[in-house]
Amino acid sequence: MRRILLLVAVVALVVFAVSRCTGGRAPRDVEVVIPQGSSLTAAATALEKAGAVDSADAFLTNAKIFGSGDPIKPGEYKIKRGMDASAILALLQSGKVLQRFVVIPEGLPSILVYERLYATPLLTGEIAMPPEGSVLPDNYAYVRGESRKGVLARMQKAMQTALANAWAARKPSTAVTTPEAAIILASIIEKETARASERRLVAAVYSNRLKRGMPLQADPTTIYPVTKGKALGRRILRSELDSDNPYNTYRHNGLPPGPIANPGKAAIQAALDPAPSNALYFVAQGDGSSAFADTLEQHNANVQKWYAHRRAKGEM
């Protein structure tokens, strides 16, 4: 009996000593990188250097006494404030690495996707400018040291998959005849409205115009050669509306030669399933929404209302 009590006391002293040596718990949130091929000893050293534990030796002792024999996995980990040595070891064995995200919003042009990837300092390597319309807007997880090329490839693969799925579910009412044309039309829809409730109506206007051989008369396509998809920051100029380039849909019928942004899934689906509408025109109403019209007479009345709104605000 005395031997059992002595053994219990010794174990308690060991636990107390390990707890004292490791500082008990992580004093703050710490990010630690465990390189590929690291041993538990190397990981313990990295933890001590980062301030996640007070002593690498004490962490190793704790791991040997209380931890499982599972191997640790490489990657970047977030050690949260208050985690003890056992919890830290379990995290390294789980492989639940810290994930960061590159956010690509709907309608972002490729030049800004390119700039955003280069503005992410934890990514590595070089990339070329991605073709317009080749990237699916979404939130993309990455880990420290991952290549820009790899992240971009995942973005483009996601677009290929989304387009294939949407194309397979296309409706007979769509005006486009190829997946490539669907992306072009979807990019215009994306730039023309940010309202989910209006996407299919905008798609209907442009689909109706395409079917009738009417020019699309879309401002976003006309300014694309000027800004490459970035915000214009001013009103469109008459000289730009009169410019003779293939993106000027006031002068040239049909779709422009390529997308003007990277459209999201909803815009692609709208291009392939426009609303059942006879509308041929739409104009802003001043509150973020648009007024749609079937005839030029109705449209002109809506335009006059828009002008009145702008005059009331001192914009004209």
Disulfide bonds with the S-S distance in Angstrom:
none
